[in-house]
Every structure is written in structure tokens, then in C-alpha cells.
Amino acid sequence: MLTEEVINDFSIKINLELAGKLDLKWDVDKKGVVCGWCRLVDYDDIEKVAKLIASFKGRVMTITPLNTPAIIADNAPDEALVKEKSVSLIINYHFFFEGVNFTVRITLPDIDRTVKSITPVLKSADWHEREMQELYNIKLEGHPNSKRLFLDENIYMTDHTMIPLSEAMTGASTNTLWEKIMKSDRKEAKIGE
């Protein structure tokens, strides 16, 4: 299918599936790279988008969460209350299908840090979602394997937890890993042979 046909077909299907509850834009750069940008009104619709991406034989390239400060109006009625809930969570899902890069943005409510897992639909989301869960304190509904990837089980991340990664990890890339490598039965390569 030609890129223009893919864009048109996908645009029609996503608008039908989400009943127009989205903001969708397309861009083609000077080199012909096609990028789609989509902001969902309802964050639970990410599962529907994942199913549509799967129907186009697509995959997840990465997922990037971002804690962002909420915008406070100059004349907010209760500025102290607004400051108390000053973090919102934006998650960008970056997909690729049929030569098209497609980014979907969702915003989770301040209070709720739970999102439906898309791993049951797109297996390529597995590690990205687990990393997101671990480093951003996001709960995943329906993830088939929510075990931690890197951090020690005793560390509980909150919205603004700042700790050196080397302290938080269970040795996955530090001395413990190096010691395992050095104790392995691998044969040493001799220089000059």
C-alpha cells in the first residue's frame, strides 16, 4: 500500500473507532518520513488504538512518560489546592506501521496513575510498560507479567523520587553482573593469535 493510502485508511479507521474523540495530525518531512500525531480525549482509548495498530501489523517503538507541572491560572480560586496537585502525567506511545511513525499522547488524571496495558495486544510494549511502571509509579491494568525489570523490590518510586540508578538497581549492570561475567566459563581470547 502506498503511504498516502495507508494514512487515509488509518485516519478513517481511527476516527470511526474513537468516534472523533481525538486530535489527529499528519506531517511529511523533506525526506518523505511520515509522522502522525494523535492526542486522545479519553486515555482508556489507548487499548483501541493498539488494536488498530496491530491490525496494520505495527509495533511499539518506545513509550515515554512525562511528569509535567499543571498550569496554574493567575486568579485561581484556591491556588494552594491547585499547587497541591501540581503534577499531571503525559504518556507518549510511539508506534511504527507500514512505513509510518505514529505518536499517541494520553494524559492521566492527577489522582489516578493507572492505565490499561497494551502488551496483550502488542507484545513489543512489554518492557516499555514495565519500565514505565517501575520508574514512574504507573499501575498497569491487565499486564501479563508485571515483575520489576531493574529496581530492587524494596524501593518504592513516587512522583518525584530521585535516587541514583546505580543505587536503585539490584546489580543488573554493576559489580554483580561483572562478577558473574568473570566467573563464567568463557574462553579468554589471546591477543596476537
C-alpha positions as CSV (number, residue, x, y, z in Angstrom):
1,M,0.0,0.0,0.0
2,L,1.3,3.5,-0.8
3,T,2.0,5.8,2.2
4,E,-0.8,8.1,1.3
5,E,-3.3,5.2,1.1
6,V,-2.1,4.0,4.5
7,I,-2.6,7.4,6.1
8,N,-6.1,7.8,4.6
9,D,-7.1,4.2,5.6
10,F,-5.7,4.6,9.1
11,S,-7.3,8.1,9.6
12,I,-10.7,6.8,8.6
13,K,-10.5,3.7,10.9
14,I,-9.2,5.6,13.9
15,N,-11.9,8.3,13.6
16,L,-14.6,5.6,13.3
17,E,-13.2,3.6,16.2
18,L,-12.9,6.6,18.6
19,A,-16.0,8.4,17.3
20,G,-13.9,11.5,16.6
21,K,-12.7,11.8,20.3
22,L,-9.1,12.6,19.2
23,D,-6.9,15.3,17.7
24,L,-5.0,13.9,14.7
25,K,-2.4,15.5,12.5
26,W,0.0,14.2,9.8
27,D,3.4,15.5,8.7
28,V,5.8,14.5,6.0
29,D,9.3,15.9,6.2
30,K,11.7,16.8,3.4
31,K,13.0,13.3,3.2
32,G,9.5,11.8,3.0
33,V,9.3,10.5,6.5
34,V,5.7,10.3,7.6
35,C,4.7,11.1,11.2
36,G,1.3,11.0,12.7
37,W,0.4,12.8,16.0
38,C,-2.6,12.0,18.0
39,R,-3.9,13.2,21.3
40,L,-6.7,11.1,22.8
41,V,-9.5,12.7,24.8
42,D,-10.1,9.5,26.8
43,Y,-6.9,7.9,28.0
44,D,-8.7,4.4,28.1
45,D,-8.9,4.6,24.3
46,I,-5.2,3.6,24.1
47,E,-6.2,0.0,24.0
48,K,-8.4,0.6,20.9
49,V,-5.5,2.4,19.2
50,A,-3.2,-0.5,20.0
51,K,-5.7,-2.9,18.4
52,L,-5.9,-0.7,15.3
53,I,-2.0,-0.5,15.1
54,A,-1.9,-4.4,15.4
55,S,-4.4,-4.7,12.5
56,F,-1.8,-2.7,10.4
57,K,0.9,-5.2,11.6
58,G,2.5,-2.4,13.7
59,R,4.7,-2.4,16.7
60,V,5.6,-0.2,19.7
61,M,8.9,1.6,19.3
62,T,9.0,3.1,22.7
63,I,6.8,4.7,25.4
64,T,7.8,8.0,27.0
65,P,6.0,9.1,30.2
66,L,6.5,12.7,31.4
67,N,5.5,14.2,34.8
68,T,4.5,17.8,34.0
69,P,3.6,20.7,36.2
70,A,-0.1,21.7,35.9
71,I,-0.7,25.2,34.6
72,I,-1.9,27.5,37.4
73,A,-4.1,30.4,36.5
74,D,-3.1,33.8,37.9
75,N,-6.5,34.2,39.5
76,A,-7.1,30.5,40.6
77,P,-9.8,30.4,43.3
78,D,-7.8,28.1,45.6
79,E,-4.2,28.4,44.5
80,A,-3.0,26.3,47.4
81,L,-5.2,23.4,46.3
82,V,-4.0,23.7,42.7
83,K,-0.4,23.6,43.9
84,E,-1.0,20.5,45.9
85,K,-2.0,18.6,42.8
86,S,0.6,20.2,40.5
87,V,1.7,17.1,38.6
88,S,-0.1,15.6,35.7
89,L,1.2,12.6,33.8
90,I,1.5,12.6,30.0
91,I,2.4,9.3,28.2
92,N,3.5,9.3,24.6
93,Y,3.2,5.9,22.8
94,H,5.5,5.8,19.7
95,F,4.3,3.2,17.1
96,F,5.6,2.2,13.7
97,F,3.4,0.6,11.0
98,E,3.7,0.3,7.2
99,G,6.4,3.0,7.0
100,V,4.6,5.4,9.2
101,N,5.8,6.8,12.6
102,F,2.8,7.4,14.8
103,T,2.8,9.0,18.3
104,V,-0.3,8.9,20.6
105,R,-0.5,11.1,23.6
106,I,-2.6,10.4,26.6
107,T,-2.9,12.4,29.9
108,L,-3.7,10.6,33.1
109,P,-5.7,12.4,35.8
110,D,-3.6,13.8,38.7
111,I,-5.1,11.4,41.2
112,D,-5.1,8.2,39.0
113,R,-1.8,6.8,37.8
114,T,-3.4,3.7,36.2
115,V,-3.5,2.9,32.5
116,K,-4.6,-0.2,30.5
117,S,-1.7,-2.3,29.4
118,I,-1.4,-2.7,25.6
119,T,1.1,-5.6,25.9
120,P,-1.7,-8.2,25.5
121,V,-2.4,-6.6,22.1
122,L,1.2,-5.6,21.1
123,K,3.9,-7.7,22.7
124,S,6.5,-5.1,21.8
125,A,5.1,-2.9,24.6
126,D,6.1,-5.3,27.3
127,W,9.5,-3.9,28.5
128,H,8.5,-0.3,27.8
129,E,5.4,-0.7,30.0
130,R,7.3,-2.5,32.8
131,E,9.9,0.2,32.8
132,M,7.2,2.9,32.9
133,Q,5.5,1.1,35.8
134,E,8.8,0.9,37.7
135,L,10.3,4.3,37.1
136,Y,7.1,6.4,37.1
137,N,4.9,4.6,39.6
138,I,2.3,3.9,37.0
139,K,-0.1,1.0,37.6
140,L,-0.8,-1.2,34.5
141,E,-4.2,-2.9,34.3
142,G,-4.0,-6.3,32.6
143,H,-0.3,-6.6,32.0
144,P,0.6,-10.4,31.7
145,N,4.0,-10.0,33.6
146,S,4.3,-7.0,35.8
147,K,7.6,-8.1,37.5
148,R,10.2,-5.4,38.0
149,L,13.0,-5.1,35.5
150,F,15.7,-3.1,37.2
151,L,14.9,-1.7,40.6
152,D,15.2,-3.5,43.9
153,E,11.9,-4.7,45.2
154,N,12.3,-2.6,48.4
155,I,12.4,0.7,46.5
156,Y,9.0,2.3,46.0
157,M,9.0,5.1,43.5
158,T,6.8,8.1,43.9
159,D,6.1,11.0,41.6
160,H,9.4,12.8,42.4
161,T,11.7,10.1,43.7
162,M,15.2,11.0,42.8
163,I,17.8,8.3,43.5
164,P,21.0,7.3,41.6
165,L,20.1,4.4,39.3
166,S,23.3,2.6,40.4
167,E,21.9,2.5,44.0
168,A,18.4,1.5,42.9
169,M,19.4,-1.4,40.7
170,T,19.9,-4.9,42.1
171,G,23.3,-5.2,40.4
172,A,21.9,-5.8,37.0
173,S,24.6,-3.7,35.4
174,T,27.1,-3.1,38.2
175,N,29.5,-5.2,40.2
176,T,27.2,-8.2,40.5
177,L,26.9,-8.5,36.7
178,W,30.6,-8.0,36.2
179,E,31.4,-10.7,38.8
180,K,29.1,-13.2,37.0
181,I,30.8,-12.5,33.7
182,M,34.2,-13.0,35.2
183,K,33.2,-16.3,36.8
184,S,31.7,-17.7,33.6
185,D,33.3,-20.5,31.6
186,R,34.1,-18.3,28.6
187,K,37.4,-18.8,26.9
188,E,39.8,-15.9,27.0
189,A,40.8,-14.5,23.6
190,K,44.6,-14.4,23.3
191,I,46.0,-11.2,21.7
192,G,48.2,-11.9,18.7
193,E,46.7,-15.2,17.6
